[in-house]
Amino acid sequence: NDTRLIEDYLPIREISAESSREKSIRRGHISTLHLWWARRPLVACRAAVYGALVAAPGTKNGRGGKSKFVQELCRYPGDERKIETARQHILEAHAERLSQELRKKVTVEDILQGKDPRPRVLDMFAGGGAIPLEALLLGCEAYALELNPVAHLIELCTLVYPQKFGRPDPDAKGSAKDSTWAGLVEEVEYWGKWVLEKVKEEIGDLYPSIPDPGEHKVSKSVQEAMFGSASQALEDGFLTPVAYLWTRTVPCKNRSCNTTVPLVRQTWLCKKAGRYAALKAAPEVAKNRVCFTVVQSYARTEAEAIREFGLDPGAFSRAGNTACFFCGTVADSGYVKQEGRAGRMGKQLMAVVCAKAGQRGKIYLGTDEVDSNLLPDDDAIQQRIAQLCRETGLTVPKEPFPHYVIGGGGICKPSGFTLWRDIFTQRQMLSLLTFIKWVHCAHQQMLKESYSYEHAQVVVTYLGLWIDKVADYGSANCRWIGQTEAIADTLARQALPMIWDFAEFVPFASAGSNAKSILGSIVDGFDSAIVSSLPAHVSRGTATLLPYESNFFVAIVVAPPY
């Protein structure tokens, strides 16, 4: 009788509760490495692997002690003593099975010394790599198979590189003071910082500091001198931009009106008890545009704040229908999509979110509080993009969006956004291309400094994941979330809906989402994956043609729905 623990009993309620708690972890978890839709809680995978490899208790009376141990084992991130005990349990059970199969005495020491194999565990739908990672943690020989190329890359960065390159290596070239390999965390941080400094030198002028209207007025000549200076030190009286908040626009449907209609859906900036902030929109006849002004309240509830504002910041456009602020003509959803497909959809700045050195919290500036000289010039940026592409051979992504049925989350294609480049502003596109340029340069620099090709390739693979997350937070499909005063990433949902009011983050900002904090989340993610000195066996392929011999594995552990 070889009934396994998972076939008999597991404390599902307790494991489920701990899995829910684990999902709230935002730092130091493999989920921060790269987005993968179907991530599984590590503690649930730990329970499944352990339960599949150890025997069930001989009697129902034995469940109590085993249940308590599994509960203690399956806490995130885990008690090393409990994990070591679990490893011992697994190896003892495996040694007993090997002794029966091979008809010779096999001990745990034989397995540890490599005389006999460790228990082999396969997940042939490995996805984000949680099951193989927990198998590694529990002392098994882990195998991961996956057809999806994104998941395969995530698995390499979770299951192979951290185990193989995670620790310092005196025999390999690297960035340590003695020019040896400093360890994966230190190397990726070093080269990420190197890239970020180069990018800031090249395009930092596109995100200039902004005079604080609450301190003093700065002359236009001073502003112009400041604009274009990428390295200007922050001084008293200046604010650091964190994000730019834009609304998309279309020409008024009433052609005699000759104005543009902001398609803004909502204008909440901050929605926290005791501090509410939003934008009030009003037509400005002299400038033939809609002006956005910041309004604030220290009310205790949202309803009280709305009464103080005299408007509901969440009740602007509805279902794509927006009334012109000047003449009242409704730009209906069909008209808006038509204008978008015709290339007549534009954008207008609503506000800039700022931070101030030595001061907590965000500062919000309306349109009239930011000089237009400090805003991006799309024509000039286009010229810089063209020059960068000529110099590097890089290209703007002009591939079309895939053809698929519209899901519940919506899609922006009907509004004229048909190519991948369409969901980025010119400034965002230049920023991403510049990041890519300098990651390429970092790879070349590593090879010049005598890094092995494999070590250099590993570092730039993580830098590639970094750029991917920068793009996720750096598109024109990101929203500003008032409850957290932060930017929601492009793929916060499994959709690319039309975003009428979007947030553009500043990659060099000192607060909020920025390139440095994103790099830190990736580093923390793979640092948490350094759990073994034995890398997993990761392959890309189909589960219908497994490249393994029969009876090669002790257990095959997969997640639902497989």
VOGU-3710 file (C-alpha; in Angstrom, 3 decimals, decimal comma):
1> ndtrliedyl> 0,000/0,000/0,000  1,617/3,276/-1,163  -1,207/5,717/-0,447  0,181/9,250/-0,465  -0,753/11,980/1,958  -2,482/14,026/-0,745  -4,793/11,071/-1,461  -5,777/10,799/2,184  -5,980/14,223/3,779  -4,660/17,784/3,605
11> pireisaess> -5,758/20,766/5,729  -7,346/22,511/2,755  -9,057/25,287/4,718  -5,823/26,413/6,382  -3,774/26,118/3,182  -6,389/28,162/1,315  -6,319/30,898/3,954  -2,521/31,107/3,786  -2,671/31,146/-0,028  -4,992/34,149/0,124
21> reksirrghi> -2,600/35,939/2,456  0,322/35,148/0,154  -1,460/36,786/-2,775  -1,270/40,127/-0,972  2,550/40,043/-0,987  3,874/42,839/-3,202  7,634/42,544/-2,665  10,023/39,618/-2,571  7,712/37,180/-4,380  8,201/35,525/-7,757
31> stlhlwwarr> 4,962/37,112/-8,982  6,770/40,486/-9,130  9,290/39,110/-11,628  6,947/39,312/-14,615  3,236/39,187/-15,226  1,754/35,718/-15,688  -2,021/35,398/-15,576  -2,295/31,945/-14,023  0,094/32,168/-11,083  -0,437/29,630/-8,315
41> plvacraavy> 0,193/30,289/-4,615  3,538/28,857/-3,557  2,189/27,441/-0,302  -0,517/25,481/-2,133  2,105/24,090/-4,503  4,307/23,213/-1,530  1,445/21,264/0,017  0,763/19,442/-3,251  4,403/18,444/-3,800  4,903/17,352/-0,206
51> galvaapgtk> 1,574/15,520/-0,120  2,360/13,672/-3,349  5,735/12,401/-2,115  5,153/11,270/1,465  2,994/8,410/2,665  -0,368/8,886/4,303  -0,535/8,154/8,026  -1,323/4,540/8,819  -4,509/5,397/10,689  -6,975/8,262/10,813
61> ngrggkskfv> -5,704/8,987/14,304  -2,360/9,888/12,729  -3,861/12,715/10,689  -3,771/15,236/13,517  -0,002/15,423/13,830  0,482/15,381/10,058  -2,122/18,095/9,572  -0,415/20,342/12,099  2,953/19,830/10,412  1,562/20,607/6,939
71> qelcrypgde> -0,037/23,799/8,262  3,297/24,888/9,736  5,147/23,900/6,562  2,772/25,794/4,289  3,254/29,284/5,643  4,734/31,958/3,436  7,639/32,350/3,023  8,293/29,377/5,291  10,157/28,214/8,370  13,537/26,814/7,283
81> rkietarqhi> 13,419/24,214/10,062  10,037/22,911/8,898  11,217/22,927/5,285  14,324/20,932/6,222  12,159/18,431/8,109  9,905/18,125/5,041  12,966/17,447/2,862  13,986/14,681/5,234  10,479/13,161/5,135  10,510/13,197/1,324
91> leahaerlsq> 13,966/11,647/1,028  13,138/8,954/3,590  9,982/8,008/1,687  11,892/8,064/-1,599  14,714/5,907/-0,197  12,169/3,358/0,956  10,543/3,205/-2,493  13,912/2,902/-4,226  14,878/0,077/-1,878  11,735/-1,812/-2,881
101> elrkkvtved> 12,107/-1,081/-6,607  15,844/-1,780/-6,851  15,763/-4,613/-4,304  18,720/-3,155/-2,467  19,101/-0,988/0,578  19,019/2,699/-0,383  19,566/5,318/2,302  19,011/9,055/2,472  22,797/9,457/2,546  23,056/7,540/-0,747
111> ilqgkdprpr> 20,664/10,045/-2,338  22,436/13,078/-0,888  25,796/11,777/-2,135  24,407/11,282/-5,650  24,667/7,489/-5,615  20,931/7,275/-6,212  18,621/9,861/-7,817  16,580/12,421/-5,954  12,807/12,219/-6,440  11,997/13,582/-9,892
121> vldmfaggga> 8,930/15,803/-10,131  7,403/17,023/-13,408  5,011/19,847/-14,159  4,335/19,782/-17,897  2,117/22,884/-17,749  4,610/24,835/-15,648  3,387/28,401/-16,364  4,900/30,747/-13,783  7,020/27,949/-12,304  5,498/27,728/-8,813
131> iplealllgc> 5,254/23,921/-8,654  8,812/23,215/-9,889  10,164/25,943/-7,583  8,543/24,320/-4,556  9,845/20,938/-5,700  13,351/22,450/-5,732  12,778/23,958/-2,302  11,813/20,527/-0,947  14,978/18,900/-2,273  13,591/17,292/-5,409
141> eayalelnpv> 14,908/17,199/-8,961  12,420/19,482/-10,696  11,382/19,368/-14,346  9,319/22,083/-16,028  7,784/21,873/-19,491  5,875/24,711/-21,133  4,819/25,567/-24,670  4,209/29,292/-24,182  7,443/31,253/-24,863  6,681/33,927/-22,252
151> ahlielctlv> 6,131/31,325/-19,547  9,271/29,492/-20,669  11,316/32,669/-20,217  9,769/33,260/-16,789  10,684/29,685/-15,817  14,307/30,171/-16,862  14,451/33,348/-14,762  12,804/31,621/-11,797  14,026/28,035/-11,831  17,397/28,026/-13,589
161> ypqkfgrpdp> 19,279/31,327/-13,443  18,755/32,048/-9,711  20,033/28,596/-8,762  22,902/28,589/-11,250  24,087/32,213/-11,069  22,549/33,521/-7,854  25,643/33,277/-5,689  29,037/35,019/-6,016  31,555/33,175/-8,200  35,271/34,033/-7,842
171> dakgsakdst> 36,017/32,190/-11,092  33,693/34,307/-13,275  34,034/37,916/-14,389  31,609/40,402/-12,905  30,994/43,779/-11,310  32,432/43,089/-7,836  35,342/45,234/-6,648  37,761/42,470/-7,604  36,028/42,147/-11,029  34,456/38,788/-10,174
181> waglveevey> 30,823/37,704/-10,379  29,085/39,434/-7,469  25,931/37,318/-7,517  22,807/37,676/-9,618  21,124/40,322/-7,448  24,190/42,564/-7,385  24,910/42,132/-11,102  21,381/42,958/-12,256  21,214/45,931/-9,875  24,592/47,197/-11,089
191> wgkwvlekvk> 23,759/46,997/-14,786  20,197/48,212/-14,277  21,560/51,320/-12,569  24,102/51,715/-15,382  21,337/51,594/-18,003  19,078/53,950/-16,047  21,824/56,566/-15,723  22,556/56,405/-19,459  18,869/56,713/-20,341  18,417/59,673/-17,995
201> eeigdlypsi> 21,407/61,435/-19,535  19,845/61,018/-22,971  16,164/61,815/-22,393  15,941/63,291/-18,891  15,282/66,684/-20,464  11,817/65,460/-21,453  10,758/65,315/-17,799  11,898/68,694/-16,408  11,363/69,902/-12,862  8,348/72,187/-12,466
211> pdpgehkvsk> 8,316/75,505/-10,577  6,189/75,212/-7,462  3,336/77,714/-7,946  2,931/77,831/-4,183  6,455/79,207/-3,680  7,207/81,736/-6,374  6,812/82,639/-10,000  9,734/81,806/-12,248  10,411/83,893/-15,316  10,013/82,413/-18,756
221> svqeamfgsa> 13,733/82,810/-19,430  14,522/80,732/-16,337  11,983/78,114/-17,387  13,455/77,925/-20,863  16,944/77,632/-19,433  15,702/74,836/-17,210  13,928/73,024/-20,026  16,444/70,818/-21,769  18,672/70,407/-18,726  18,593/66,715/-17,860
231> sqaledgflt> 20,933/66,973/-14,901  19,577/70,017/-13,063  19,687/69,534/-9,321  16,423/69,967/-7,460  16,254/73,289/-5,651  13,781/74,926/-3,340  10,797/76,108/-5,316  10,771/73,207/-7,771  8,668/70,060/-7,903  9,578/66,681/-9,364
241> pvaylwtrtv> 6,979/65,323/-11,797  5,763/61,825/-10,949  3,033/61,404/-13,562  1,254/63,373/-16,264  -2,525/62,944/-16,472  -4,041/63,273/-19,929  -7,473/63,053/-21,498  -8,112/61,986/-25,058  -9,972/64,492/-27,239  -11,943/64,668/-30,482
251> pcknrscntt> -13,171/67,692/-32,470  -16,644/68,806/-31,446  -19,344/67,128/-33,538  -20,813/70,588/-34,097  -18,269/71,874/-36,628  -19,350/75,487/-36,140  -18,246/75,175/-32,489  -14,610/74,692/-33,575  -13,415/73,280/-30,230  -12,167/69,959/-28,961
261> vplvrqtwlc> -14,075/67,735/-26,567  -12,190/66,078/-23,688  -13,332/62,462/-23,413  -12,387/62,241/-19,749  -14,338/59,610/-17,821  -13,432/60,676/-14,280  -11,113/63,181/-12,603  -10,461/61,780/-9,133  -6,874/62,419/-8,042  -7,044/61,296/-4,418
271> kkagryaalk> -9,824/59,373/-2,652  -8,718/58,910/0,931  -10,653/59,684/4,088  -9,575/63,129/5,214  -8,094/64,034/1,869  -9,978/64,165/-1,401  -8,733/65,810/-4,573  -10,144/65,989/-8,075  -10,156/68,093/-11,210  -12,882/70,574/-12,047
281> aapevaknrv> -13,392/71,112/-15,763  -14,651/74,412/-17,192  -14,654/75,991/-20,663  -12,035/78,712/-21,120  -13,384/80,844/-23,954  -10,298/83,048/-24,316  -8,109/80,023/-25,035  -10,841/78,003/-26,769  -10,186/74,983/-24,583  -11,377/73,242/-21,437
291> cftvvqsyar> -9,355/74,145/-18,352  -8,810/71,672/-15,512  -8,408/73,057/-11,996  -7,516/71,109/-8,855  -10,144/71,102/-6,093  -9,468/69,602/-2,670  -11,438/68,673/0,417  -10,576/67,395/3,882  -13,988/65,802/4,271  -14,363/62,461/6,013
301> teaeairefg> -16,366/60,800/3,246  -16,514/60,834/-0,531  -20,115/62,042/-0,483  -19,166/65,043/1,665  -16,271/65,865/-0,650  -18,542/65,749/-3,699  -20,931/68,194/-2,030  -18,037/70,548/-1,277  -16,738/70,296/-4,844  -20,138/70,996/-6,338
311> ldpgafsrag> -19,529/68,249/-8,879  -19,118/64,484/-9,067  -15,596/63,741/-10,389  -16,703/60,257/-11,398  -19,573/61,379/-13,628  -18,081/62,779/-16,810  -18,342/60,703/-19,997  -20,609/57,665/-19,967  -20,256/54,675/-22,308  -18,116/56,778/-24,624
321> ntacffcgtv> -20,693/59,593/-24,881  -19,432/63,065/-23,948  -21,066/66,491/-24,155  -19,092/69,460/-25,456  -18,307/71,897/-22,631  -18,924/74,863/-24,975  -22,033/74,076/-27,014  -23,446/70,969/-25,321  -23,400/68,819/-28,467  -22,933/65,158/-27,553
331> adsgyvkqeg> -19,989/63,332/-29,069  -21,580/59,891/-29,088  -19,652/56,633/-28,971  -20,013/55,973/-32,702  -18,734/59,443/-33,599  -15,782/59,126/-31,210  -14,756/55,800/-32,754  -15,134/57,281/-36,233  -12,858/60,204/-35,341  -10,344/57,825/-33,800
341> ragrmgkqlm> -10,201/55,662/-36,917  -9,770/58,818/-39,008  -6,723/59,798/-36,957  -8,396/62,840/-35,421  -8,224/61,750/-31,795  -5,790/63,857/-29,786  -4,826/64,365/-26,174  -4,846/67,236/-23,680  -3,021/67,602/-20,390  -5,303/67,686/-17,352
351> avvcakagqr> -2,822/67,695/-14,480  0,698/66,857/-13,374  1,291/64,759/-10,268  4,399/65,949/-8,432  6,537/65,219/-5,398  8,599/67,627/-3,354  11,897/66,834/-1,670  11,447/66,417/2,071  7,660/66,455/1,862  5,325/63,469/2,037
361> gkiylgtdev> 2,385/62,994/-0,275  1,556/63,971/-3,824  1,093/67,515/-5,109  -1,354/68,091/-7,968  -1,066/70,897/-10,514  -3,832/71,850/-12,927  -3,313/72,856/-16,545  -2,785/76,564/-15,839  -0,164/75,833/-13,173  2,255/74,191/-15,619
371> dsnllpddda> 3,992/76,272/-18,274  3,499/74,847/-21,767  7,257/75,112/-22,356  7,664/72,266/-19,873  5,418/69,886/-21,808  6,579/67,463/-24,497  6,832/68,635/-28,106  5,655/65,612/-30,108  7,136/66,854/-33,393  10,582/67,314/-31,846
381> iqqriaqlcr> 10,330/63,920/-30,133  9,415/62,253/-33,432  12,633/63,617/-34,920  14,604/62,174/-32,001  12,913/58,797/-32,467  13,823/58,793/-36,155  17,433/59,654/-35,350  17,677/56,939/-32,689  16,264/54,353/-35,092  18,756/55,363/-37,779
391> etgltvpkep> 21,664/55,084/-35,345  20,673/51,791/-33,715  18,618/49,869/-36,244  15,726/49,707/-33,776  12,212/50,223/-35,101  8,947/51,518/-33,704  6,641/48,505/-33,135  4,217/48,667/-36,048  2,859/45,136/-35,726  -0,952/44,983/-35,668
401> fphyvigggg> -2,979/43,925/-32,664  -4,080/40,289/-32,968  -7,531/39,498/-34,291  -9,669/38,058/-31,523  -13,178/38,191/-30,177  -13,834/41,107/-27,862  -13,905/39,947/-24,258  -15,581/41,419/-21,224  -12,719/43,837/-20,660  -13,151/45,611/-23,991
411> ickpsgftlw> -10,615/46,539/-26,635  -9,314/49,774/-28,108  -9,167/48,651/-31,767  -12,580/50,079/-32,773  -11,321/53,533/-31,760  -8,463/53,445/-34,258  -5,791/51,854/-32,071  -4,810/48,999/-34,358  -1,006/48,851/-34,049  1,075/48,274/-30,923
421> rdiftqrqml> 2,707/51,684/-31,318  -0,712/53,345/-31,026  -0,957/52,772/-27,273  2,181/54,817/-26,543  2,690/58,560/-26,607  5,677/59,852/-28,557  7,540/60,500/-25,319  6,793/56,989/-24,055  7,975/55,484/-27,329  11,253/57,389/-27,255
431> slltfikwvh> 11,742/56,367/-23,639  11,256/52,657/-24,368  13,488/52,703/-27,437  16,181/54,469/-25,428  15,972/51,854/-22,668  16,308/49,104/-25,268  19,268/50,847/-26,878  21,163/51,012/-23,598  20,362/47,426/-22,620  21,992/46,415/-25,912
441> cahqqmlkes> 24,932/48,626/-25,022  25,127/47,048/-21,556  25,454/43,606/-23,144  28,265/44,835/-25,375  29,973/46,491/-22,416  29,824/43,286/-20,374  31,508/41,349/-23,158  34,176/44,079/-23,396  34,792/43,601/-19,680  35,365/39,868/-20,286
451> ysyehaqvvv> 32,062/38,569/-18,944  31,308/35,128/-20,345  28,599/35,192/-22,990  26,324/33,133/-20,732  26,702/35,451/-17,740  26,093/38,546/-19,900  23,071/36,915/-21,504  21,552/36,113/-18,119  21,880/39,727/-16,917  20,314/41,240/-20,036
461> tylglwidkv> 17,499/38,686/-19,891  16,446/40,177/-16,565  16,946/43,679/-17,973  14,614/42,633/-20,788  11,967/41,664/-18,236  12,566/45,066/-16,662  11,847/46,879/-19,935  8,727/44,757/-20,332  7,419/45,972/-16,973  8,467/49,550/-17,763
471> adygsancrw> 6,330/49,252/-20,916  3,465/47,833/-18,848  3,525/50,917/-16,619  4,586/53,233/-19,435  1,819/53,087/-22,022  -1,109/55,383/-22,721  -3,438/52,647/-21,479  -2,584/53,192/-17,814  -5,084/54,691/-15,386  -4,612/56,885/-12,331
481> igqteaiadt> -6,118/55,267/-9,226  -7,303/57,838/-6,703  -7,655/55,350/-3,847  -3,921/54,588/-3,894  -2,647/57,710/-5,689  -0,787/55,423/-8,051  -0,754/54,236/-11,651  -2,508/51,013/-12,645  -0,475/49,100/-15,205  -1,649/48,445/-18,754
491> larqalpmiw> -2,345/44,768/-18,132  -4,084/45,163/-14,790  -6,837/43,214/-16,562  -6,685/40,654/-19,345  -7,767/43,234/-21,889  -6,695/46,358/-23,753  -9,753/48,555/-23,269  -10,074/52,114/-24,469  -8,748/54,397/-21,722  -10,178/57,904/-22,078
501> dfaefvpfas> -8,092/59,534/-19,335  -4,647/58,023/-18,944  -1,617/58,461/-16,720  1,916/58,774/-18,093  4,548/57,823/-15,544  7,984/59,419/-15,238  10,677/56,706/-15,404  13,132/58,785/-13,342  10,658/59,934/-10,680  11,668/59,807/-7,038
511> agsnaksilg> 8,238/58,599/-5,918  5,467/56,349/-7,167  5,954/53,893/-10,006  9,288/54,463/-11,718  11,978/52,480/-13,500  14,096/52,119/-10,362  11,264/50,731/-8,240  10,255/48,362/-11,039  13,825/47,060/-11,242  13,765/46,565/-7,479
521> sivdgfdsai> 10,588/44,486/-7,672  12,173/42,222/-10,289  15,367/41,797/-8,262  13,370/41,008/-5,123  11,348/38,503/-7,137  14,224/36,395/-8,412  16,155/36,796/-5,159  13,303/34,960/-3,437  13,676/32,159/-6,003  17,228/31,238/-4,919
531> vsslpahvsr> 16,176/28,101/-3,032  18,606/25,408/-4,176  22,063/24,818/-5,589  20,484/22,569/-8,220  18,764/24,335/-11,133  15,584/22,840/-12,504  15,416/21,165/-15,902  13,394/23,605/-18,004  12,263/22,724/-21,523  9,987/24,321/-24,054
541> gtatllpyes> 7,669/21,870/-25,727  4,261/20,272/-25,778  2,810/17,971/-23,146  1,541/15,711/-25,938  5,132/14,703/-26,773  6,995/14,413/-23,484  10,773/14,096/-24,032  11,202/11,694/-21,115  11,347/7,929/-20,615  8,453/6,019/-19,087
551> nffvaivvap> 8,523/5,732/-15,285  11,131/8,498/-15,146  9,220/10,547/-12,555  8,165/9,803/-9,027  5,337/12,334/-9,281  3,663/14,508/-11,878  2,176/17,564/-10,187  0,064/19,981/-12,224  -2,372/22,738/-11,325  -6,039/22,849/-12,332
561> py> -7,611/22,883/-14,879  -5,199/20,300/-16,285
//
